[in-house]
Amino acid sequence: MKPIVQISLDLTNIDEALETAAMAMRAGVDWLEAGTPLILAEGLHGVRKLREAFPGVPIVADLKTMDGGYLEAEMMAKAGATHVVVMARAHAETIKCVVQAGKDFGAKVMGDNMVCPDMVAGAKFLEDLGCDYVIHHIGYDERRGIAAAGHRMPSPLDQLRDVVAAVDIPVQAVGGLSLEQAIQCPQYGAPLVVLGAPLTIDADSFKTASGDLESSLRMICEAIHSQETVIPSKS
């Protein structure tokens, strides 16, 4: 799979999200993500607005679904989302419901292994239940809390190659990556590269970062798109 660049719109205002999305598309971003803060603030309305503004562009709804899976996926798909996110820590029946809704309404399912005791097993669990993609994810609060306690901040890169080797579906790494690390993800076998907080969005306030983002983002997209995804051998 050729590398794909996704920007996470972790904003709380639809107008700012639309402006950021337009800039991102001009710069060469492939997929738009309605981040969890945007979904909390704007809901289905925000996804519909993104779909109206960007017809034909894949839109990921980062629902982090834990229950009521079929209805949540159905609502977002009907609003224009092409991808929905369900958590590996949800019950298996919830994941199955999201997968079925994805089939019924034409959406792909991304399974998120955040806070799984065994991240590799969590990724395999998601694949076995029918998810189309794995999000290998170290959470925002988890990273910051561990660092505040004086310990090394965990990174999705710690186990990324192991996760990629364990599944046969595309993997995305999320959570505290530096810009350089995000660009390197295809070299770990993860072709879906997410740019968001704190790379292009200010992590603390969820506001668009200052500076000339568009030219920087264009160079980042070119660097990612120029790579080949390096798939590690199966163990």
C-alpha positions, 0 to 999 in steps of 0.5 A: 500500500502506498503511503497515505496522509491523514490530517486529524482535525482535533478542533472544536469549531467547524469553521476552523476545521473547514479552513484547516481542512481546505489548507490541508487538501491544497498541501496534498493531504489524502484523508480528513479526520473528524477528530474526537473533539470536533465530533463532541463539539459539532457531531453529525453536523460537523461531518456533514459540513466536511462532506459537503465541502470535500466531496469524494475525499475520505473522511474518518470519524474518530468516534472511539466507539465503545457501545451502541456500535451499529447505530453510531457507525450507521449515523456517521456513515449516513452523514458522510463518513467513509471510515469509523473508529471502534475500540479494541477494549469494547466488547467483541459484539460491539466491534462485530456490530460496527463491522456489520454497519460498515458493510451495510452502509459502505464504511470502512472500520478502523479498530483502535488498540489503545490501552490494550494490555497486549497491544499486538494481541489487541491488533490481531483481535481487531483484525479477526473480528473484521476491521479493515485497519488497525490504529496502534495508539498510545493515548494523550492522557496516558503519555502525559501522565506517565511523563509527568510522573517522571517516567519515559513517555511510551511511543507507538513506535515501541511495538509498531513493527510487531503490530504490523507483523501480526496483522495483514491489514494496514496499520496506522500509528498514533500518539505523541509522535514527532514530525520526523517519527510520523514521516518515518512510519512507512519504514515501519510498515505503517502506510497510514500517516496521521498528522495532528496534535501536536504536529500541525495542531496545538496539542494543549488548546486544540487550536490551529498552530501558528506559522506557515502551515501550508508550505510545511505541510506540503513538504511533509506530504511530499516526503511521505508520498515519496516512500514505499511502505516497508512491510516487516517479515512475519515472525 
